[in-house]
Amino acid sequence: MVTAVKDNGPGIPPEHLPLIFEPFFTTKKNGAGLGLTISQKIVTRQGGRIEVRSQVGQGSCFYVYLPVT
């Protein structure tokens, strides 16, 4: 099963993409940097994965793949 979540925000710069699932990585002034880390951990524990595609100025799309039982 695949679910996609898309936004039309500022996008993620290419140099940040490898870091977005790292604990405590954030570009926000008051961010904790744990949201994507926790999300990825939940999905991988269920046997799935998360992929992201993003372009600066055009937004991001996160694809969540979960196994069908």
C-alpha positions in Angstrom: 0.0 0.0 0.0 1.3 3.5 -0.9 0.1 6.7 0.6 1.4 10.1 -0.6 1.4 13.4 1.3 2.1 16.4 -0.8 2.5 20.1 0.0 3.2 23.2 -2.0 5.6 24.8 0.5 9.1 26.0 -0.1 10.6 22.5 -0.7 13.6 21.0 0.8 17.1 22.0 -0.5 19.0 19.1 -2.0 21.8 19.4 0.7 19.2 18.8 3.4 17.4 15.8 1.9 20.0 13.2 3.2 19.5 14.7 6.7 15.7 15.0 7.1 15.3 11.7 9.0 18.2 12.3 11.3 17.3 12.9 15.0 17.3 16.6 16.0 17.9 17.8 12.4 15.8 20.9 11.9 15.9 24.2 10.0 13.2 25.7 12.1 14.0 28.2 14.9 11.8 26.4 17.4 11.9 22.9 16.0 12.8 19.7 17.8 13.7 17.7 14.7 12.0 14.6 15.8 8.8 14.4 13.7 10.2 12.8 10.6 12.6 10.6 12.7 9.7 9.2 14.7 7.5 8.8 11.6 10.2 6.8 9.8 10.8 4.6 12.8 7.1 3.7 13.0 6.9 2.9 9.3 10.1 0.8 9.2 9.0 -1.2 12.3 5.9 -2.1 10.3 8.1 -3.3 7.4 7.6 -0.2 5.3 9.6 2.7 4.1 9.3 6.5 3.4 10.6 8.2 0.4 10.6 11.9 -0.4 10.8 13.9 -3.5 11.2 17.7 -3.3 12.0 20.7 -5.4 12.9 24.0 -4.0 10.0 26.4 -4.7 7.6 23.7 -5.6 7.0 21.7 -2.4 7.6 18.1 -1.3 5.9 14.8 -1.6 6.4 12.0 0.9 5.5 8.5 -0.1 4.8 6.0 2.6 5.0 2.3 1.6 3.5 -0.3 3.9 3.2 -4.0 3.4 -0.3 -5.4 2.7 -1.2 -8.3 5.0 
